[in-house]
Amino acid sequence: MSVLFWRRTDLHGLERMTLAVKPDCITAMSTVISVEGSGLRLDHRWVLTPDWRAQSVEIERWDAEGHEALRLARVGATAWEVNGVTRPDLDGAEEPDLSVTPFCNTFPIRRVPHAAGESLTLDTAFIDGETLTVTRSRQRYERQGPGRLRFIDLGLFSGFTADLTVDADGLVTAYEGLFERV
């Protein structure tokens, strides 16, 4: 089991994650704390296949307004359920992307070819950590060199780009303007 910490670089926040990589599955449990505004705590629990494909994520969020929960689960190879309800608008989305953590960038990063200039474009089930809404979005990861990629949003935040540095496992060590591992 590994323990990882990420610090937000754009606001005051910290994430602590425990990551367990086993032969039959990968699990991650994390808590994100932000002191911006009235404060926020967000817990997220992931179950992944051994090849780093998300099967489910459960999220609980607490703030001054109260408590909310969300569960996103893969159904078969290409469909998704949100809180037990099938969401046809998410059909074909390859992975979830939770806005408050760089962890889910690892899923597509591990599939980007290793040669500089190679890229991977995919649709995601984007989860807004502030509102716990789930929307389809499109992203591209471009390999810049060993351990370096560029993230390009082609969907909800079209035009947003960021350079990412990753370790040998594809876990983000620096996400330009948003996160850094500590």
GIURMO-V862555 format. One line per field, one symbol per residue. psi: psi as a letter, one per 40 degrees, with the letter a starting at -180 (. if undefined). Layout:
# GIURMO-V862555
psi = ???
This chain:
# GIURMO-V862555
psi = hihihihheeihiihhhhhhhideihihhihhhheibeihhhhhhihiidffhhdihhhhhhadeahiiihhhhhadeiiihfehhgdeehehdiihhdeiededddddeehiehheiihhiiighhhddefihihiiiihhhdahehihhhhebdfhehiihihiadeehhdhhhediih.
